Amino acid sequence: MSVHSRPPTTSAPADDAPTFDARDLLSGADRARIVLEDQVYTLRITRAGKLILTK
């Protein structure tokens, strides 16, 4: 597993939506499951550093 440096923290967006660091959500892994009602989604970080959410 490769280690990525985190980008510098930026100011909060203009709206009041919660903001999360994807690496914190994934707890160091490259993927995590997210459950919404009875549906399970997978959030993953690609080697290129992109986020992909799939059902």
mmCIF file of the N, C-alpha and C atoms, coordinates in Angstrom:
data_MODEL
# 
_entry.id   MODEL 
# 
loop_
_atom_site.group_PDB 
_atom_site.id 
_atom_site.type_symbol 
_atom_site.label_atom_id 
_atom_site.label_alt_id 
_atom_site.label_comp_id 
_atom_site.label_asym_id 
_atom_site.label_entity_id 
_atom_site.label_seq_id 
_atom_site.pdbx_PDB_ins_code 
_atom_site.Cartn_x 
_atom_site.Cartn_y 
_atom_site.Cartn_z 
_atom_site.occupancy 
_atom_site.B_iso_or_equiv 
_atom_site.pdbx_formal_charge 
_atom_site.auth_seq_id 
_atom_site.auth_comp_id 
_atom_site.auth_asym_id 
_atom_site.auth_atom_id 
_atom_site.pdbx_PDB_model_num 
ATOM 1   N N  . MET A 1 1  ? 0.841   -1.168 0.000  1.00 0.00 ? 1  MET A N  1 
ATOM 2   C CA . MET A 1 1  ? 0.000   0.000  0.000  1.00 0.00 ? 1  MET A CA 1 
ATOM 3   C C  . MET A 1 1  ? 0.887   1.232  0.000  1.00 0.00 ? 1  MET A C  1 
ATOM 4   N N  . SER A 1 2  ? 0.636   2.143  -0.903 1.00 0.00 ? 2  SER A N  1 
ATOM 5   C CA . SER A 1 2  ? 1.449   3.345  -0.964 1.00 0.00 ? 2  SER A CA 1 
ATOM 6   C C  . SER A 1 2  ? 0.897   4.397  -0.009 1.00 0.00 ? 2  SER A C  1 
ATOM 7   N N  . VAL A 1 3  ? 1.780   5.260  0.429  1.00 0.00 ? 3  VAL A N  1 
ATOM 8   C CA . VAL A 1 3  ? 1.399   6.323  1.342  1.00 0.00 ? 3  VAL A CA 1 
ATOM 9   C C  . VAL A 1 3  ? 1.308   7.617  0.558  1.00 0.00 ? 3  VAL A C  1 
ATOM 10  N N  . HIS A 1 4  ? 0.205   8.310  0.705  1.00 0.00 ? 4  HIS A N  1 
ATOM 11  C CA . HIS A 1 4  ? -0.006  9.581  0.016  1.00 0.00 ? 4  HIS A CA 1 
ATOM 12  C C  . HIS A 1 4  ? 0.106   10.705 1.030  1.00 0.00 ? 4  HIS A C  1 
ATOM 13  N N  . SER A 1 5  ? 0.731   11.791 0.638  1.00 0.00 ? 5  SER A N  1 
ATOM 14  C CA . SER A 1 5  ? 0.744   12.944 1.530  1.00 0.00 ? 5  SER A CA 1 
ATOM 15  C C  . SER A 1 5  ? -0.590  13.666 1.406  1.00 0.00 ? 5  SER A C  1 
ATOM 16  N N  . ARG A 1 6  ? -1.037  14.250 2.487  1.00 0.00 ? 6  ARG A N  1 
ATOM 17  C CA . ARG A 1 6  ? -2.308  14.967 2.492  1.00 0.00 ? 6  ARG A CA 1 
ATOM 18  C C  . ARG A 1 6  ? -2.108  16.368 1.953  1.00 0.00 ? 6  ARG A C  1 
ATOM 19  N N  . PRO A 1 7  ? -3.068  16.830 1.170  1.00 0.00 ? 7  PRO A N  1 
ATOM 20  C CA . PRO A 1 7  ? -2.989  18.215 0.697  1.00 0.00 ? 7  PRO A CA 1 
ATOM 21  C C  . PRO A 1 7  ? -3.186  19.161 1.872  1.00 0.00 ? 7  PRO A C  1 
ATOM 22  N N  . PRO A 1 8  ? -2.727  20.386 1.742  1.00 0.00 ? 8  PRO A N  1 
ATOM 23  C CA . PRO A 1 8  ? -2.925  21.331 2.839  1.00 0.00 ? 8  PRO A CA 1 
ATOM 24  C C  . PRO A 1 8  ? -4.406  21.558 3.099  1.00 0.00 ? 8  PRO A C  1 
ATOM 25  N N  . THR A 1 9  ? -4.745  21.793 4.343  1.00 0.00 ? 9  THR A N  1 
ATOM 26  C CA . THR A 1 9  ? -6.139  22.050 4.712  1.00 0.00 ? 9  THR A CA 1 
ATOM 27  C C  . THR A 1 9  ? -6.571  23.380 4.120  1.00 0.00 ? 9  THR A C  1 
ATOM 28  N N  . THR A 1 10 ? -7.746  23.381 3.532  1.00 0.00 ? 10 THR A N  1 
ATOM 29  C CA . THR A 1 10 ? -8.276  24.610 2.943  1.00 0.00 ? 10 THR A CA 1 
ATOM 30  C C  . THR A 1 10 ? -9.409  25.127 3.800  1.00 0.00 ? 10 THR A C  1 
ATOM 31  N N  . SER A 1 11 ? -9.839  26.324 3.535  1.00 0.00 ? 11 SER A N  1 
ATOM 32  C CA . SER A 1 11 ? -10.945 26.894 4.306  1.00 0.00 ? 11 SER A CA 1 
ATOM 33  C C  . SER A 1 11 ? -12.231 26.137 3.994  1.00 0.00 ? 11 SER A C  1 
ATOM 34  N N  . ALA A 1 12 ? -13.178 26.224 4.896  1.00 0.00 ? 12 ALA A N  1 
ATOM 35  C CA . ALA A 1 12 ? -14.451 25.529 4.738  1.00 0.00 ? 12 ALA A CA 1 
ATOM 36  C C  . ALA A 1 12 ? -15.222 26.102 3.550  1.00 0.00 ? 12 ALA A C  1 
ATOM 37  N N  . PRO A 1 13 ? -16.024 25.266 2.884  1.00 0.00 ? 13 PRO A N  1 
ATOM 38  C CA . PRO A 1 13 ? -16.845 25.774 1.784  1.00 0.00 ? 13 PRO A CA 1 
ATOM 39  C C  . PRO A 1 13 ? -17.844 26.806 2.286  1.00 0.00 ? 13 PRO A C  1 
ATOM 40  N N  . ALA A 1 14 ? -18.375 27.581 1.350  1.00 0.00 ? 14 ALA A N  1 
ATOM 41  C CA . ALA A 1 14 ? -19.296 28.659 1.701  1.00 0.00 ? 14 ALA A CA 1 
ATOM 42  C C  . ALA A 1 14 ? -20.588 28.136 2.342  1.00 0.00 ? 14 ALA A C  1 
ATOM 43  N N  . ASP A 1 15 ? -21.032 26.927 1.945  1.00 0.00 ? 15 ASP A N  1 
ATOM 44  C CA . ASP A 1 15 ? -22.244 26.390 2.567  1.00 0.00 ? 15 ASP A CA 1 
ATOM 45  C C  . ASP A 1 15 ? -21.902 25.731 3.899  1.00 0.00 ? 15 ASP A C  1 
ATOM 46  N N  . ASP A 1 16 ? -22.911 25.231 4.591  1.00 0.00 ? 16 ASP A N  1 
ATOM 47  C CA . ASP A 1 16 ? -22.662 24.643 5.907  1.00 0.00 ? 16 ASP A CA 1 
ATOM 48  C C  . ASP A 1 16 ? -22.650 23.111 5.879  1.00 0.00 ? 16 ASP A C  1 
ATOM 49  N N  . ALA A 1 17 ? -22.412 22.534 4.707  1.00 0.00 ? 17 ALA A N  1 
ATOM 50  C CA . ALA A 1 17 ? -22.357 21.075 4.592  1.00 0.00 ? 17 ALA A CA 1 
ATOM 51  C C  . ALA A 1 17 ? -21.134 20.543 5.346  1.00 0.00 ? 17 ALA A C  1 
ATOM 52  N N  . PRO A 1 18 ? -21.275 19.409 6.030  1.00 0.00 ? 18 PRO A N  1 
ATOM 53  C CA . PRO A 1 18 ? -20.114 18.832 6.714  1.00 0.00 ? 18 PRO A CA 1 
ATOM 54  C C  . PRO A 1 18 ? -19.026 18.483 5.703  1.00 0.00 ? 18 PRO A C  1 
ATOM 55  N N  . THR A 1 19 ? -17.777 18.623 6.110  1.00 0.00 ? 19 THR A N  1 
ATOM 56  C CA . THR A 1 19 ? -16.640 18.320 5.247  1.00 0.00 ? 19 THR A CA 1 
ATOM 57  C C  . THR A 1 19 ? -15.800 17.242 5.912  1.00 0.00 ? 19 THR A C  1 
ATOM 58  N N  . PHE A 1 20 ? -15.438 16.202 5.156  1.00 0.00 ? 20 PHE A N  1 
ATOM 59  C CA . PHE A 1 20 ? -14.666 15.090 5.684  1.00 0.00 ? 20 PHE A CA 1 
ATOM 60  C C  . PHE A 1 20 ? -13.451 14.852 4.811  1.00 0.00 ? 20 PHE A C  1 
ATOM 61  N N  . ASP A 1 21 ? -12.361 14.442 5.413  1.00 0.00 ? 21 ASP A N  1 
ATOM 62  C CA . ASP A 1 21 ? -11.190 14.007 4.667  1.00 0.00 ? 21 ASP A CA 1 
ATOM 63  C C  . ASP A 1 21 ? -11.416 12.538 4.309  1.00 0.00 ? 21 ASP A C  1 
ATOM 64  N N  . ALA A 1 22 ? -11.372 12.211 3.035  1.00 0.00 ? 22 ALA A N  1 
ATOM 65  C CA . ALA A 1 22 ? -11.662 10.842 2.586  1.00 0.00 ? 22 ALA A CA 1 
ATOM 66  C C  . ALA A 1 22 ? -10.726 9.834  3.227  1.00 0.00 ? 22 ALA A C  1 
ATOM 67  N N  . ARG A 1 23 ? -9.470  10.184 3.415  1.00 0.00 ? 23 ARG A N  1 
ATOM 68  C CA . ARG A 1 23 ? -8.517  9.240  4.028  1.00 0.00 ? 23 ARG A CA 1 
ATOM 69  C C  . ARG A 1 23 ? -8.897  8.952  5.480  1.00 0.00 ? 23 ARG A C  1 
ATOM 70  N N  . ASP A 1 24 ? -9.464  9.947  6.169  1.00 0.00 ? 24 ASP A N  1 
ATOM 71  C CA . ASP A 1 24 ? -9.930  9.707  7.536  1.00 0.00 ? 24 ASP A CA 1 
ATOM 72  C C  . ASP A 1 24 ? -11.141 8.779  7.529  1.00 0.00 ? 24 ASP A C  1 
ATOM 73  N N  . LEU A 1 25 ? -12.046 8.974  6.574  1.00 0.00 ? 25 LEU A N  1 
ATOM 74  C CA . LEU A 1 25 ? -13.228 8.105  6.477  1.00 0.00 ? 25 LEU A CA 1 
ATOM 75  C C  . LEU A 1 25 ? -12.825 6.659  6.221  1.00 0.00 ? 25 LEU A C  1 
ATOM 76  N N  . LEU A 1 26 ? -11.799 6.457  5.423  1.00 0.00 ? 26 LEU A N  1 
ATOM 77  C CA . LEU A 1 26 ? -11.373 5.115  5.072  1.00 0.00 ? 26 LEU A CA 1 
ATOM 78  C C  . LEU A 1 26 ? -10.402 4.520  6.086  1.00 0.00 ? 26 LEU A C  1 
ATOM 79  N N  . SER A 1 27 ? -10.027 5.272  7.096  1.00 0.00 ? 27 SER A N  1 
ATOM 80  C CA . SER A 1 27 ? -9.149  4.804  8.187  1.00 0.00 ? 27 SER A CA 1 
ATOM 81  C C  . SER A 1 27 ? -7.883  4.137  7.671  1.00 0.00 ? 27 SER A C  1 
ATOM 82  N N  . GLY A 1 28 ? -7.276  4.724  6.658  1.00 0.00 ? 28 GLY A N  1 
ATOM 83  C CA . GLY A 1 28 ? -6.017  4.206  6.138  1.00 0.00 ? 28 GLY A CA 1 
ATOM 84  C C  . GLY A 1 28 ? -6.164  3.124  5.084  1.00 0.00 ? 28 GLY A C  1 
ATOM 85  N N  . ALA A 1 29 ? -7.373  2.608  4.875  1.00 0.00 ? 29 ALA A N  1 
ATOM 86  C CA . ALA A 1 29 ? -7.595  1.581  3.850  1.00 0.00 ? 29 ALA A CA 1 
ATOM 87  C C  . ALA A 1 29 ? -7.824  2.267  2.507  1.00 0.00 ? 29 ALA A C  1 
ATOM 88  N N  . ASP A 1 30 ? -7.928  1.481  1.445  1.00 0.00 ? 30 ASP A N  1 
ATOM 89  C CA . ASP A 1 30 ? -8.207  2.077  0.136  1.00 0.00 ? 30 ASP A CA 1 
ATOM 90  C C  . ASP A 1 30 ? -9.684  2.003  -0.228 1.00 0.00 ? 30 ASP A C  1 
ATOM 91  N N  . ARG A 1 31 ? -10.501 1.379  0.635  1.00 0.00 ? 31 ARG A N  1 
ATOM 92  C CA . ARG A 1 31 ? -11.936 1.305  0.367  1.00 0.00 ? 31 ARG A CA 1 
ATOM 93  C C  . ARG A 1 31 ? -12.708 1.155  1.667  1.00 0.00 ? 31 ARG A C  1 
ATOM 94  N N  . ALA A 1 32 ? -13.989 1.558  1.602  1.00 0.00 ? 32 ALA A N  1 
ATOM 95  C CA . ALA A 1 32 ? -14.880 1.435  2.759  1.00 0.00 ? 32 ALA A CA 1 
ATOM 96  C C  . ALA A 1 32 ? -16.292 1.214  2.247  1.00 0.00 ? 32 ALA A C  1 
ATOM 97  N N  . ARG A 1 33 ? -17.095 0.550  3.060  1.00 0.00 ? 33 ARG A N  1 
ATOM 98  C CA . ARG A 1 33 ? -18.508 0.365  2.726  1.00 0.00 ? 33 ARG A CA 1 
ATOM 99  C C  . ARG A 1 33 ? -19.319 1.450  3.403  1.00 0.00 ? 33 ARG A C  1 
ATOM 100 N N  . ILE A 1 34 ? -20.296 1.971  2.679  1.00 0.00 ? 34 ILE A N  1 
ATOM 101 C CA . ILE A 1 34 ? -21.210 2.975  3.209  1.00 0.00 ? 34 ILE A CA 1 
ATOM 102 C C  . ILE A 1 34 ? -22.616 2.424  3.032  1.00 0.00 ? 34 ILE A C  1 
ATOM 103 N N  . VAL A 1 35 ? -23.400 2.427  4.104  1.00 0.00 ? 35 VAL A N  1 
ATOM 104 C CA . VAL A 1 35 ? -24.752 1.888  4.059  1.00 0.00 ? 35 VAL A CA 1 
ATOM 105 C C  . VAL A 1 35 ? -25.746 3.039  4.126  1.00 0.00 ? 35 VAL A C  1 
ATOM 106 N N  . LEU A 1 36 ? -26.710 3.005  3.216  1.00 0.00 ? 36 LEU A N  1 
ATOM 107 C CA . LEU A 1 36 ? -27.818 3.974  3.213  1.00 0.00 ? 36 LEU A CA 1 
ATOM 108 C C  . LEU A 1 36 ? -29.101 3.164  3.094  1.00 0.00 ? 36 LEU A C  1 
ATOM 109 N N  . GLU A 1 37 ? -29.878 3.189  4.175  1.00 0.00 ? 37 GLU A N  1 
ATOM 110 C CA . GLU A 1 37 ? -31.066 2.356  4.279  1.00 0.00 ? 37 GLU A CA 1 
ATOM 111 C C  . GLU A 1 37 ? -30.660 0.900  4.041  1.00 0.00 ? 37 GLU A C  1 
ATOM 112 N N  . ASP A 1 38 ? -31.174 0.241  3.002  1.00 0.00 ? 38 ASP A N  1 
ATOM 113 C CA . ASP A 1 38 ? -30.801 -1.161 2.786  1.00 0.00 ? 38 ASP A CA 1 
ATOM 114 C C  . ASP A 1 38 ? -29.807 -1.332 1.640  1.00 0.00 ? 38 ASP A C  1 
ATOM 115 N N  . GLN A 1 39 ? -29.198 -0.248 1.189  1.00 0.00 ? 39 GLN A N  1 
ATOM 116 C CA . GLN A 1 39 ? -28.240 -0.303 0.083  1.00 0.00 ? 39 GLN A CA 1 
ATOM 117 C C  . GLN A 1 39 ? -26.811 -0.161 0.613  1.00 0.00 ? 39 GLN A C  1 
ATOM 118 N N  . VAL A 1 40 ? -25.893 -0.957 0.051  1.00 0.00 ? 40 VAL A N  1 
ATOM 119 C CA . VAL A 1 40 ? -24.487 -0.888 0.436  1.00 0.00 ? 40 VAL A CA 1 
ATOM 120 C C  . VAL A 1 40 ? -23.690 -0.345 -0.741 1.00 0.00 ? 40 VAL A C  1 
ATOM 121 N N  . TYR A 1 41 ? -22.899 0.682  -0.481 1.00 0.00 ? 41 TYR A N  1 
ATOM 122 C CA . TYR A 1 41 ? -22.054 1.312  -1.487 1.00 0.00 ? 41 TYR A CA 1 
ATOM 123 C C  . TYR A 1 41 ? -20.604 1.124  -1.089 1.00 0.00 ? 41 TYR A C  1 
ATOM 124 N N  . THR A 1 42 ? -19.711 1.175  -2.065 1.00 0.00 ? 42 THR A N  1 
ATOM 125 C CA . THR A 1 42 ? -18.277 1.105  -1.797 1.00 0.00 ? 42 THR A CA 1 
ATOM 126 C C  . THR A 1 42 ? -17.635 2.408  -2.236 1.00 0.00 ? 42 THR A C  1 
ATOM 127 N N  . LEU A 1 43 ? -16.910 3.014  -1.309 1.00 0.00 ? 43 LEU A N  1 
ATOM 128 C CA . LEU A 1 43 ? -16.134 4.217  -1.603 1.00 0.00 ? 43 LEU A CA 1 
ATOM 129 C C  . LEU A 1 43 ? -14.685 3.792  -1.654 1.00 0.00 ? 43 LEU A C  1 
ATOM 130 N N  . ARG A 1 44 ? -14.001 4.114  -2.755 1.00 0.00 ? 44 ARG A N  1 
ATOM 131 C CA . ARG A 1 44 ? -12.596 3.743  -2.825 1.00 0.00 ? 44 ARG A CA 1 
ATOM 132 C C  . ARG A 1 44 ? -11.759 4.865  -3.412 1.00 0.00 ? 44 ARG A C  1 
ATOM 133 N N  . ILE A 1 45 ? -10.496 4.848  -3.030 1.00 0.00 ? 45 ILE A N  1 
ATOM 134 C CA . ILE A 1 45 ? -9.523  5.796  -3.562 1.00 0.00 ? 45 ILE A CA 1 
ATOM 135 C C  . ILE A 1 45 ? -8.682  5.041  -4.578 1.00 0.00 ? 45 ILE A C  1 
ATOM 136 N N  . THR A 1 46 ? -8.612  5.553  -5.799 1.00 0.00 ? 46 THR A N  1 
ATOM 137 C CA . THR A 1 46 ? -7.831  4.900  -6.849 1.00 0.00 ? 46 THR A CA 1 
ATOM 138 C C  . THR A 1 46 ? -6.349  5.203  -6.672 1.00 0.00 ? 46 THR A C  1 
ATOM 139 N N  . ARG A 1 47 ? -5.516  4.521  -7.432 1.00 0.00 ? 47 ARG A N  1 
ATOM 140 C CA . ARG A 1 47 ? -4.074  4.787  -7.396 1.00 0.00 ? 47 ARG A CA 1 
ATOM 141 C C  . ARG A 1 47 ? -3.761  6.219  -7.821 1.00 0.00 ? 47 ARG A C  1 
ATOM 142 N N  . ALA A 1 48 ? -4.631  6.782  -8.651 1.00 0.00 ? 48 ALA A N  1 
ATOM 143 C CA . ALA A 1 48 ? -4.442  8.164  -9.129 1.00 0.00 ? 48 ALA A CA 1 
ATOM 144 C C  . ALA A 1 48 ? -4.972  9.192  -8.128 1.00 0.00 ? 48 ALA A C  1 
ATOM 145 N N  . GLY A 1 49 ? -5.506  8.724  -6.981 1.00 0.00 ? 49 GLY A N  1 
ATOM 146 C CA . GLY A 1 49 ? -6.000  9.638  -5.967 1.00 0.00 ? 49 GLY A CA 1 
ATOM 147 C C  . GLY A 1 49 ? -7.406  10.150 -6.212 1.00 0.00 ? 49 GLY A C  1 
ATOM 148 N N  . LYS A 1 50 ? -8.161  9.463  -7.049 1.00 0.00 ? 50 LYS A N  1 
ATOM 149 C CA . LYS A 1 50 ? -9.549  9.841  -7.313 1.00 0.00 ? 50 LYS A CA 1 
ATOM 150 C C  . LYS A 1 50 ? -10.475 9.037  -6.418 1.00 0.00 ? 50 LYS A C  1 
ATOM 151 N N  . LEU A 1 51 ? -11.661 9.581  -6.152 1.00 0.00 ? 51 LEU A N  1 
ATOM 152 C CA . LEU A 1 51 ? -12.671 8.869  -5.364 1.00 0.00 ? 51 LEU A CA 1 
ATOM 153 C C  . LEU A 1 51 ? -13.700 8.270  -6.315 1.00 0.00 ? 51 LEU A C  1 
ATOM 154 N N  . ILE A 1 52 ? -14.073 7.022  -6.017 1.00 0.00 ? 52 ILE A N  1 
ATOM 155 C CA . ILE A 1 52 ? -15.120 6.347  -6.793 1.00 0.00 ? 52 ILE A CA 1 
ATOM 156 C C  . ILE A 1 52 ? -16.118 5.759  -5.803 1.00 0.00 ? 52 ILE A C  1 
ATOM 157 N N  . LEU A 1 53 ? -17.402 6.067  -6.022 1.00 0.00 ? 53 LEU A N  1 
ATOM 158 C CA . LEU A 1 53 ? -18.478 5.505  -5.199 1.00 0.00 ? 53 LEU A CA 1 
ATOM 159 C C  . LEU A 1 53 ? -19.303 4.607  -6.107 1.00 0.00 ? 53 LEU A C  1 
ATOM 160 N N  . THR A 1 54 ? -19.405 3.314  -5.726 1.00 0.00 ? 54 THR A N  1 
ATOM 161 C CA . THR A 1 54 ? -20.169 2.362  -6.532 1.00 0.00 ? 54 THR A CA 1 
ATOM 162 C C  . THR A 1 54 ? -21.191 1.663  -5.659 1.00 0.00 ? 54 THR A C  1 
ATOM 163 N N  . LYS A 1 55 ? -22.232 1.172  -6.314 1.00 0.00 ? 55 LYS A N  1 
ATOM 164 C CA . LYS A 1 55 ? -23.291 0.447  -5.622 1.00 0.00 ? 55 LYS A CA 1 
ATOM 165 C C  . LYS A 1 55 ? -23.002 -1.027 -5.667 1.00 0.00 ? 55 LYS A C  1 
# 
